[in-house]
Amino acid sequence: MSIRKIILLVAGLLPLAAMAQGGYTISGKISGLKEPAKVYLSFEKDLRWQTRDSAEVKNGRFKLAGNLSVPTRVMLTLTHANSPRANNGQDALALFIENAQISISGTDSISNASVSGSRSDRENRELEASIKPFTNEFIRLNNEFRGKPKDEAYKKAWDKAASLLAEIKNVYFNFAETHLNSFMGLYTFNQNVLDSKFDPAKVEPLFYKFSPELQSSELGRHALERIEAGKRRQTNIKATDFTQNDINGKPFTLSSLRGKYVLVDFWASWCGPCRAESPNLLKAYQVLKGKNFEVVSVSLDNSKASWENAVKTDKLPWIHVCDLKGMNNAVALMYAISSVPQNLLINPQGVIIAKNLRGADLTEKLSAFIK
């Protein structure tokens, strides 16, 4: 390694090395709060908030301290006699904290308090502000046309909504691209650029623009794993083989269908759009099953009863597999499937030739590929 590369690597390591030292201190002041109160610090785990620390609020002031390996999203919840929480509400503030001197300043509530001292939180709020106009317009369109007839005005609104989502996606991409030495840049890359249907060819070059230290972090390694998994669902590459138990508890292996066209369908009993698509898939299967075609549905359920009931209710006669691990289904993780419905069409040679074929014209779409 050249001296220049060593210098660059060391320089890249300095920010996180500094972050790991000293710990964080959260100093809060709720000026209008005179009565006794308590503040709770919660961390998110498995989609739930878990309280890790708390402090008494005296004369409107409180202090919390600890140490973090990386910036982390947390929730501060304040309870007091006049708290909205007493009325089934919650006086709470979500923010990103890091090893720094962080100040929280409010009047009689923490939910509208201002935050200073956390670079990650500041950058995240800047990102949220840039997205807000698009999300507000999307919500307005959704509210205006919900339940309306699907006429020309509805179609224009739908097209507009799709363009707003594309704009939001561009904002996320540009934010990551302009914050290559920032934890929040990599966090946004992980959370929003690597969405459920990302294109590995587009996102991988951006990943390698991040600092070496960020690339080698736990979050960076996780991002790279997702990119590599995403490559497995690209067209014109050989499908990665898998084995998973079918609905009768017997192992099924994808390659056992080599020589046939196979639609690998990712779904779940709890997924409304998946269930709505079932009639289209059933129609296509009935037309094409005699033409060297098979369907393998990979369920992202964690309840065998729900899975079996959905298969029975929707009368789906093809092959079904599941490991009952929900969104952590091994096959879904292997192909970087983080939302359903999605599917992959594999040819008799085991090569992926199309993906995400859906709709009332599914039979025609499949027939165009099946020779």
C-alpha positions, 0 to 999 in steps of 0.5 A: 500500500502506498504512503498516500493511501495509508494517509488517506485511510488514517484520515478516514478513520479519525472521525469515528475514532473520535466518535468512540471517545468521550461518550454523549451527554444530553442536557435538556431544558424545558423552561415552562415545566415547573412540576416534577417530571421524568424523561426516558431514553429509548432505543429501537430494537426489533421495531419496538422502543426499549427504555435504556435510561431515565432521569428526573426532571428538576426545575425543568432540567435533566441530563442523560449520559452514555457511550455509543459506537455509532450515531443512533436513532432514539426516543426521548419521552417526557412524563409529567402531570400535564403531559399529553401522555396522560390523555393517551398521547405521548410527549416524545421526541425522536432524534439521532444522538452521537458521542457529543454534547447534545442540548434539548431546549423547549418550553412546556413540551419535549415534542417540539423542543429544538436539538443542537450538538448532534451532526447526525440529527441536524443532517437528518432534519435537513433531509426530512425538510427537503423531502417534506414538500413531496410527501405533503403533495403525495398525501394530498393526492392520496386523500383527494382521490381515495375511493374515486372512480378510476377516470382520466383525472384519477390516472393523472393523479396516479402518474403525478404520485409516481413522479413524486415518489421518483423525486423523493428517491432522487433526493435520497440518492443525491443526499447520500452522494453529497454526504460521503464522509457522513454516517447519515449519508451511509445511513440514508444509502442503506435505508432509502437508496437500497430500497426494495427494488434497487438496481445494483449496477446503479448503487454499487458505484455510489457505495465505493465513493464513501470513505474507506472507514465508512465502507468498512464499518458494520453499516457499510458491510451490511450495505455491501452484503445487500448489494451482493444479494441484489445482484442475485436477482438481476436478469441474465444471470443464473438463479442461485439455488435454494432448498426450503421445506414445502407446505407438507414439511418436505425439502424442495430444491429449486434446481429440481425444476431445471428444464422448466420455466419457473416463476419464483413468487415472493408473497405472504398471507398478510400482504394485501397486494399479494393476495389481490394478485393471486387470481391473476397468477392462478389464471396464468398458471392454468393456461401455462402449466401444460407448457413446461411452466411451474410456479414456486411461491416463497412465503414470508410468513411466520405463522404456519396456520396463516400461510396454510389457510391463505394457500387453501383459501386462494386455491393456489395449486402450485409449489409453496415453501416457507421457513416461517421466519417472516421477513427474514426468510432465508431465500428472501434474504439471499435475493435481497427481497425486502418487500412483497409482492415480487417475482423472478422468471427463470428459464429452463437453463436456470437463468433469470430472464424477467422479474416483477411480472404482474397485473391482469395481463400476466398470462400475456406477459409470461407467454411472451417469454415462454417459448 
